[in-house]
C-alpha cells in the first residue's frame, strides 16, 4: 500500500488491519515494493507469510456481500 490513501480511507483502514496481521507489506515506491516482494519470496518466511495471508482472508470473508447489503440499504 502506498502513502496516499485519502481518497479511499475505508479500504486503507482494512489494509492497515492486514498489515497488523502480518498479511501485507507497505512500500513507499514501486521499487521498494518489488524489493520487499522479492526478498519475501526468496526468504524462508514465504510459507509462514502465506499462512497469515490465508488466515486474514478467511477472517474477512464475506466483505463483498456485506458491502453490497449496505449499498442496497442506502439506495432503498
C-alpha positions as CSV (number, residue, x, y, z in Angstrom):
1,X,0.0,0.0,0.0
2,X,1.3,3.4,-0.9
3,X,1.5,6.5,1.2
4,X,-1.5,8.4,-0.3
5,X,-4.8,6.9,0.8
6,X,-7.0,9.9,1.4
7,X,-9.5,9.1,-1.4
8,X,-10.2,5.5,-0.2
9,X,-9.9,5.8,3.6
10,X,-12.1,2.7,4.4
11,X,-10.1,0.5,2.1
12,X,-6.9,1.9,3.7
13,X,-8.2,1.1,7.2
14,X,-8.8,-2.5,6.0
15,X,-5.3,-2.6,4.6
16,X,-3.9,-1.4,8.0
17,X,-5.6,-4.5,9.5
18,X,-3.8,-6.7,7.1
19,X,-0.5,-5.0,7.9
20,X,-1.1,-5.5,11.6
21,X,-1.9,-9.2,10.9
22,X,1.4,-9.6,9.1
23,X,-0.5,-10.4,5.9
24,X,0.6,-7.3,3.8
25,X,3.7,-5.2,3.1
26,X,3.9,-1.4,2.9
27,X,6.1,0.3,0.4
28,X,6.7,4.0,-0.4
29,X,7.7,3.3,-4.0
30,X,7.2,0.6,-6.6
31,X,10.9,-0.2,-6.4
32,X,10.6,-0.7,-2.7
33,X,7.5,-2.9,-3.2
34,X,9.4,-5.1,-5.8
35,X,12.4,-5.4,-3.5
36,X,10.2,-6.4,-0.5
37,X,8.3,-8.9,-2.6
38,X,11.5,-10.5,-4.0
39,X,13.1,-10.6,-0.5
40,X,10.0,-12.3,0.9
41,X,9.8,-14.8,-2.0
42,X,13.4,-15.7,-1.5
43,X,13.3,-16.0,2.2
44,X,12.4,-18.8,4.5
45,X,9.3,-16.8,5.5
46,X,7.2,-17.4,2.4
47,X,5.2,-20.3,3.9
48,X,4.5,-18.5,7.2
49,X,3.5,-15.4,5.3
50,X,1.2,-17.3,3.1
51,X,-0.5,-18.8,6.1
52,X,-1.0,-15.3,7.6
53,X,-2.5,-14.1,4.3
54,X,-4.9,-17.0,4.1
55,X,-5.9,-16.6,7.7
56,X,-6.6,-12.9,7.2
57,X,-8.6,-13.6,4.0
58,X,-10.7,-16.2,5.8
59,X,-11.4,-13.9,8.7
60,X,-12.6,-11.2,6.4
61,X,-14.6,-13.5,4.1
62,X,-18.0,-12.1,3.0
63,X,-16.9,-8.5,2.9
64,X,-18.3,-8.0,-0.6
65,X,-21.7,-9.3,0.4
66,X,-21.8,-7.1,3.5
67,X,-20.8,-4.1,1.4
68,X,-23.5,-4.9,-1.2
69,X,-26.1,-5.1,1.5
70,X,-25.1,-1.7,2.9
71,X,-25.2,-0.2,-0.5
72,X,-28.7,-1.7,-1.2
73,X,-30.0,-0.3,2.1
74,X,-28.6,3.1,1.2
75,X,-30.2,3.0,-2.3
76,X,-33.6,1.9,-0.9
